[in-house]
């Protein structure tokens, strides 16, 4: 019995039964009826009475507990006992409904918290020791069996498998991994035993950073939430003063019917409780953040969710954001030699370079290089490389190098970086290297324009010609090329200074050099957050994989959230003002007041719960 009485929902059920018995049966002995009403009232109202008293002691007077206590005790005093019980009972029904709604809205986020790993299997002298992930040092070898969560970031040194990344990226399709691949914490190993060399402490791992983001996602309030908080702070004392005037001053200067006017004042107090707004607005944002997390979009606060809905200018980094960020050889065009021979000569020339272009060439050549054949390597700043390879004078570089060395060559107009090759002062062909445009970049730009984003701008450190070609192919409004990180910062800073006050600027980037601009923008969106620590730290929103089209999903979620928030604010305020006026005029009874409080709260909460139906792009 004690456990039943400690459970709020059972107390509400028992209270409701006692209330109905007293209301319907109407015993001849009035005392029995009143005892049933009082027991019913105390079952659902004791906690509210206690909280009201404690808050008064702490100096926090004007809250919903205070309003319910004053209104119901006042109703008892003037003999309106059934209505006093009804007010408290239906208020608690509304609270139960609110708790259910909040739990449901939290579920989408708390599910993400389940990705936290419990143990790590550390390999020490051919033996496995189970320890907490926090205890594992960088450089340790951990063993991950099928079905286990990956506890720490690292690189696979033995074995291959498939991993489930759904909790982080929202993608249902498993990813195949093998030796040499980086692997991130929070994913689930599906079908193979793998050994992983740990590359980050647990505190610096992907899973720790993500959990920290999720746990603090609702700590940053939106303007709408701040407005409601301030509104409730001033609104509640004002309505209490008006109620006092209604119950004391008005009957004194009019008909002297104190009971009638006190009844009106008590109804006024019941209506005035701002629960519908205080509960439903944060609930809407919580639902929006939870809905976004389902599709692999982490939003750090409701303020960023709100601003995203008002973005009309989006700036994009190019490499790794609109493009794959991995260079490929698009074309090998030899003259008087074979494709393989041209690629071999360029690979030898680029052997000692750490430039991404050189890495691409060597990766595609994929053969052992005999360094004895390479002599007199000279890097020509801004031009290319000069070397003697297998006793032949080789030049590999750009158009300027060919012109400076007076090589008779044919200019290539393909999109990408062109490496011209000359052997013994004779033009021998070219290789085109380019960064592929992501498959969904074109659709992204089109969708953004359809969704009212007026200005789409690309910022890149790449050459003007490459930027121009990509901008044209993606139908981007304008671009700025050959930029340093500080140049990007100045451009975004200027755009923010000149924007409309009710519109926002978003920057989308993916790496360390984008961090300053991600922090500067109204809404910074990081791509590839699972691998870029600086992006996670600086950005306001993190897309947990490279699917750039999810930006459109995030915008749709933010706009749907704001639509629901505005509906709730408008509906609650209009209904409450109407019932407040009717209560003051004596037209509305306390039953109407109960509807205006509990009923409006439930309707607003139901409306907020629509955010939890977000399951796919554009839902």
Number of C-alpha atoms within 10 A of each C-alpha: 5 6 7 11 13 10 10 15 16 15 20 22 16 17 24 22 14 19 23 16 15 20 14 8 9 13 13 8 8 10 10 13 20 17 13 19 26 20 16 26 25 18 21 26 26 13 12 19 18 14 17 23 17 13 16 15 10 9 9 12 17 21 19 20 20 21 23 25 23 17 23 25 17 18 23 15 11 13 13 15 20 20 19 25 26 20 27 26 25 19 24 20 21 21 18 15 18 21 13 12 21 20 12 15 25 17 15 19 23 16 13 19 18 12 19 18 20 15 19 24 20 26 16 11 6 7 8 14 14 13 13 15 20 14 12 21 14 15 13 15 23 25 20 21 18 15 14 20 22 28 30 32 25 26 20 22 16 14 14 19 18 17 24 21 22 20 21 27 23 18 17 11 11 16 14 12 19 17 15 14 14 17 23 24 23 29 25 24 24 19 14 17 17 20 22 28 21 25 20 19 19 22 13 13 22 26 25 19 16 22 19 14 20 22 13 12 21 18 12 14 18 20 14 18 21 14 12 19 15 10 14 20 14 11 16 20 15 13 20 19 13 16 23 17 16 23 23 17 15 16 17 14 8 9 10 13 13 18 16 15 26 23 25 26 29 30 30 32 30 31 31 27 27 24 24 26 26 17 22 29 27 22 25 30 30 27 29 31 32 27 25 31 26 23 24 22 26 29 26 24 22 26 22 22 28 23 22 26 20 19 20 21 20 23 23 20 22 25 21 19 22 29 21 17 16 14 20 18 19 15 14 16 16 19 14 9 11 13 16 11 11 22 22 19 20 25 24 24 27 24 18 14 13 9 9 11 19 18 17 19 23 21 13 13 17 11 10 8 14 10 12 8 12 18 16 10 16 13 17 13 8 10 16 20 21 21 21 19 20 15 11 15 16 24 31 27 22 18 18 13 23 23 11 9 11 11 17 12 17 12 11 17 9 15 17 24 22 20 21 27 28 24 19 12 16 16 20 20 21 27 24 19 21 23 21 19 20 18 14 15 18 16 14 19 21 14 16 20 14 10 13 12 18 14 16 20 17 23 26 21 17 18 14 15 16 19 23 18 14 21 19 13 12 16 13 19 13 15 20 19 19 15 16 13 16 12 17 23 19 12 15 21 15 10 15 19 9 8 13 11 8 9 15 20 25 26 25 29 28 31 22 14 15 23 22 18 25 30 18 18 23 21 24 29 30 33 28 23 28 24 19 15 18 18 29 30 17 21 30 24 28 28 31 28 20 21 20 23 20 22 22 18 21 28 24 21 28 25 19 19 27 22 14 21 24 13 15 24 18 12 16 23 15 12 15 22 14 13 23 26 13 18 25 21 12 17 12 18 18 26 16 18 26 21 20 24 27 25 19 24 27 22 16 26 24 16 17 28 21 16 26 21 11 20 14 13 16 13 11
